[in-house]
Amino acid sequence: MHLQVTRCAARSELVGGPSSRDYSPAPEDQVAERQRSGQHDGTDGRGTRHRHVGAHPGYGEARDALIQAAVRAASRQGVRRLTYRAVAAEAQVTHGTVQHHFGTLDALLEAALDYCVELSIRTTLLSLDSDDISDFVADLPDAIRATLDAQAYQYELILESRRRPELRPYVERYYASYHAAVAQALQQLHLTADPSTVDLVFSTLDGLVFRAVALGEDRISELEGPLGVLRQTLQSLQEQQPLVPGHGS
């Protein structure tokens, strides 16, 4: 999931700020041009590759393609080494095109983090409209596999925020978004979503995902055991408390 954030001439190339030589005009959106000509193969963030042949993407679609390229690049080499040129190489465009959409690297980091959080919440069933505890994060292992770059990016950015305090507001918003999603899920399960319970459930999931992302497929495959125990714990809590107002019959 995060359920996932590293969101000087050499220094100016890094997250701290671009150098003046990185700035060049982008009169034509090269991302859109490559997509129109079918030269660029992208992914939708869930591991599915697609080819834009004959399409005419708008500004938002080209921007999303750059965000996904930034996520892939940063998940491999870390946020600290992310540059306009690295994103441009990943997206097969010029660095001027990246700057045309994102005036600063921090703006790109923030947009990429928002993208990863939304993707993670949507794919891990935290937004599932079900009141059956057996459905709670039931597809989490598959979701991690499908969004591995997005998970890694989130943890990379979290760790980088320890060295760069200006990134901390992004990380605080990251935690707030997940806490809100967990609270909504607990309420859907007829559980009281007090801050301590929400924090406990989220931290459990967060730790499991972090370990799986760090150690790979073996740990992802082992998630079912602890997730089953978490669901049993929630079931016990549900049986011990009255129904949350508005969720009873």
N, C-alpha and C positions, 0 to 999 in steps of 0.2 A: 504494500500500500504505500501506501506508502503505503500501503495500508495500511512511488518512491519516486535525495536531493542532495563533485565539488562543483541550488536556485539561488629598471623596468624597461631604451628602445624596446627590449624584451618585455619589460614591465607594461609598457603601453600596449603591447600585443595581447596581454592577458586580461583577466576579468577587471583589473583595476582601471582600464580605460584604453580606447583605441588610439593608435598613432595617427598623425595627420595624413600619412601616406595611405592609410586605409580608406580615406574618404575619396570617393569618385562618383560622378553623376550616374544615376540609374534612370535614363530617360525611358527605358522600356523594361517592363518587369520580365526578367529572364526566366524566372520560375514559371510564370504563365506561358512564356514562349516555348519552353521545353515541354511543358505538359501538352500544349496544343499540337506540337510536332510529334508527340509520342516518344521523345527521347528520354524522359525521366520516369523511372519506376520508383514508386514510393510505397509506404506502408500506412495502414490506418491506425497504427499504434497497438494493434492486437495481433501482429504477426502476419496479417493478410496482405500480400503484395497485390498491387493493382496497376494498371497501365492506362494513362490518360491519352487515348487516341482520339483525335478530332474534337476534344473537349475545349471549352473556352472558359477556364476558371476565372473567377473574379478576384478582387484584391484579397478577400478573406481566405480563399482557398490557397492562394500562393503563400500567404502569411502562415497558414497552418502547416504547409509543407516545410517551411523553414523552421518552424517550431519543432516538428518531428525530426528534422535533420539535426537540430541542436541537441535534442534528447539522445539520439543515437550516438552522436559524437562525444557528448559529455559522459555518457554511461561507460564508454570505453576508456577514455583518457582523463576523466575527471573535469570538474568545473573550472578548476584553476588554470587548466591548459586550454580552455575553450576560447577561441578567437573568431573574429569575423571570417577569417580565411579558412579555419577548420570547418565552420558551418557551411561556407560556400562550397568547399570541396565535397562535403557530404551531400549537399543538395545539387551539385553540378551546376553552380552558377558563379558569378563573380562576387567578390566581397562587397562591392558597391551595391549589389542588389539586396544583400542582407541589411546593409546600413539604410537603404531606402525604406525598409519596413520597420527597422528597429534602430532608433537613433543612438542608443547605448547598449552595451552588452548586458547591463543590469536589467534593462527593459526586456531583453530577450530571455534572460534567466527567469524573470518573474512570470512572463507569459508561458514559458515552458513548464514552470512549476504548477501554475493554474491548470494547464492542460493535463498534466500527469495526475493531479489530485482528482479532477473530474473523471478522467478515464478510470482510475482505480476504484472510486466509489461506485461508478456505474457497473463495472465488471466483477466486483467482489460481492455483489448481492447486498451491500449495505443499504441500497435503495430499493430492495425488493418489497413489493406490497404483499407481504404474507405474514400471517400471525402464527405460523407453524415454526417452532424453534428448530425443527429438523432441517428447515430451509436456510437457517442463518449461516451465512458465509459457506454454504455447502459447496460452491464451485471455486473456493479460494485457491486451491492448488493449481487448477487449470488456468485461472485468471492470472496468477503469478507467471506461469510459463508464457502466456500470451502477451504479457505486458512487462517482460523482464527489464527492458531498457528503461521504461518509465519508472519502475520501482527503484532501480539503481540510481537514476537521476535524482530522485527525491532524497535519498540518503546521502548522496554526494553533496547536494546543496546544503543539507542540514549540517554536515560536518564542516563544510567551507564557512558556514556562518559563525563558527567558533573563532575563525581567523579574521573574518570580515564582519564586524558588528552591523554594518549597514544592510546586510542581508537578513538580519534577524526579524524585521517586520514581515518578510515573506514567509519565514519559518513559523512565526506566531500565527499567521493567517492559515498556514498549512494545518497546524494542530487544531485551530478553531474549526476549520472545515470538517476534519475527520471527527472531532468531538460532536459536532452538530449532526453528522450522518449517523454516528453510533447512537446518539440520544434518540433520534427519530426511529431507528431500527428497534431499540429497546421498547419504546412506546408502542410500536406496532406489535411487539410480542407481549403486550400487556404487563410490562415491567416498569417500575418507577425509574425514570432516567435522572437520578440525582447525580451531581457532579462527580462524586467519588466512584460510583458504580460505572459511570461512563468512562472515567479515566482508567479504571481497572480493566474493563473490557477492551478499550482501545489499546492500552499498553500491552496487553497480552497478545492481541493480534499483531501489533506493530513489531514486537520482539520476535514473534514467530516468522513474520515475513522477512525481517532484516536478516535473521539467521539463514533462511532459505535462499535469499538473494546472495548472501556472502559465500555460502558453502556449496550451492549448486543443487543439481537435480536430486541427489540422494535425500537432502533435507526437505525438498519440496514434496517428495513422495512420502515422507514421514509425517506430514502435517495432519493427516486424518486423525491420528491418535489424540494429540492434544486438542484439536478442534472438537472432537467428540466429547472430551472431558469438559471443555468450555460450554458446550451445548447442554450437557447434563447439569452443570452448575446453574445455568440460566433456568433450566427446567425446575430445579429445586427452589430457586428464588421465586419463580412464578407460582409455585404451589404454596409457598409460605406467606404470600401477600395477597391482599384483595385486588381485584381488577382495577386497573388504572381508569379513572373517570373517562367516559367517552369511548371505552373499548369493550365494555361488557355488553351482554345481551339483555 
